[in-house]
């Protein structure tokens, strides 16, 4: 008598992954771009930091161009001013004001579409709850959240 082995075959097809949502694609892109954004900060010694704040540094328009190809530094002063507001942090209203001011300056320079794209990136990526060199309140010990600058 001959013994034979029988294999149990399962009807197991590899599960198909659904396509990524727009949010998932944006999140994946943002997370893969973070290492590229770890640029050296340029120190500006005009600010006198309080003991709880690190010295002010700015890299201009973080992770995006400081201007169009024809004028690559056009928005750098506005972005550096925006960085100063982000460095000290503050309330939600102060962050919104700083973001709107930067967008208005880029828009006034003749680049309304770029200003809207930058605004979207700032609002999504500048949260004080992200531990990045460009997040709201990056000059404070992390996590600082939304607090009034005088409360440090």
C-alpha positions in Angstrom: 0.0 0.0 0.0 1.4 3.3 -1.0 0.8 6.4 1.1 0.5 9.7 -0.6 0.6 13.2 0.8 -2.2 15.5 -0.2 -1.8 19.2 -0.1 -4.6 21.4 1.0 -4.9 24.2 -1.3 -6.4 27.4 0.0 -8.0 29.8 -2.3 -5.8 32.7 -1.0 -5.2 35.4 -3.5 -3.0 38.2 -2.4 -5.2 41.0 -1.0 -5.3 44.0 -3.3 -4.4 47.3 -1.7 -6.8 50.2 -2.4 -5.3 53.2 -4.1 -3.9 55.9 -1.8 -6.1 58.9 -1.0 -5.0 62.4 -1.8 -4.3 63.0 1.9 -2.2 59.8 2.1 -0.2 60.8 -1.0 0.4 64.3 0.5 1.5 62.8 3.8 3.8 60.3 2.1 5.3 63.1 0.0 5.8 65.3 3.1 7.4 62.5 5.1 9.8 61.6 2.3 10.7 65.3 1.8 11.6 66.0 5.5 15.3 64.8 5.2 15.8 67.1 2.3 14.5 70.0 4.3 17.1 69.7 7.0 19.0 72.6 5.7 21.5 74.6 7.7 19.9 77.6 9.3 21.5 81.0 8.9 21.8 82.8 12.2 20.6 86.4 12.6 22.0 87.9 15.8 19.7 91.0 15.9 17.2 89.2 18.1 17.9 89.1 21.9 16.4 85.8 22.9 14.9 85.3 26.3 16.5 82.4 28.3 13.7 80.0 27.3 14.2 80.6 23.6 17.0 79.4 21.3 18.8 81.9 19.2 16.8 83.1 16.2 17.6 81.4 12.9 16.0 81.5 9.5 16.4 79.6 6.3 14.0 81.8 4.3 11.2 80.0 2.7 11.6 76.5 4.3 11.7 73.6 1.8 10.5 75.8 -1.1 12.1 78.4 -3.4 12.7 81.9 -2.0 11.5 83.4 -5.3 10.8 82.7 -8.9 13.6 81.5 -11.2 13.9 85.1 -12.6 14.4 86.5 -9.1 15.4 83.7 -6.7 15.5 85.9 -3.5 12.3 87.9 -4.1 10.4 86.5 -1.1 13.3 85.9 1.2 12.8 89.0 3.4 9.1 88.2 3.8 9.9 84.5 4.6 12.6 85.6 7.1 10.0 87.9 8.8 7.6 85.0 8.8 10.3 82.8 10.4 10.7 85.3 13.2 7.0 85.0 14.1 7.3 81.2 13.9 10.4 81.2 16.0 8.7 83.0 19.0 5.4 81.2 18.5 2.3 82.3 20.3 -1.5 81.9 19.9 -3.4 80.4 17.0 -4.5 83.9 16.0 -0.9 85.1 15.9 0.1 82.2 13.6 -2.9 82.8 11.3 -1.9 86.5 11.1 1.7 85.7 10.3 0.7 83.2 7.6 -1.8 85.7 6.0 0.9 88.4 6.0 3.4 86.2 4.2 0.7 85.1 1.6 -0.2 88.8 1.0 3.4 89.8 0.4 3.9 86.9 -2.1 0.6 87.7 -3.8 1.6 91.4 -4.0 4.8 90.5 -5.8 2.7 89.2 -8.7 2.5 85.5 -7.7 -1.1 84.8 -6.5 -1.0 81.0 -7.4 2.3 80.5 -5.6 1.0 82.4 -2.5 -1.9 80.0 -2.3 0.3 77.0 -2.6 2.7 78.3 0.1 -0.3 79.1 2.3 -1.5 75.5 2.1 2.0 74.2 2.9 2.4 76.5 5.8 -1.0 75.7 7.3 -0.5 72.0 7.0 3.2 71.7 7.8 3.8 74.5 10.3 1.8 73.1 13.2 3.4 73.5 16.6 2.8 69.8 17.2 5.3 68.7 14.5 8.9 68.6 15.8 10.5 70.3 12.8 12.9 73.2 12.4 10.1 75.3 10.9 7.1 74.5 13.1 5.3 77.2 15.0 7.3 78.1 18.1 10.5 76.4 16.9 12.6 78.6 19.2 10.9 77.3 22.3 11.3 73.9 24.0 9.1 71.4 22.2 6.2 70.9 22.5 5.1 74.4 23.1 1.7 74.3 21.4 -0.2 77.5 21.1 0.7 79.7 24.0 1.1 83.5 24.3 4.8 84.5 23.8 4.8 86.3 27.2 4.0 83.0 29.0 7.5 81.6 28.7 
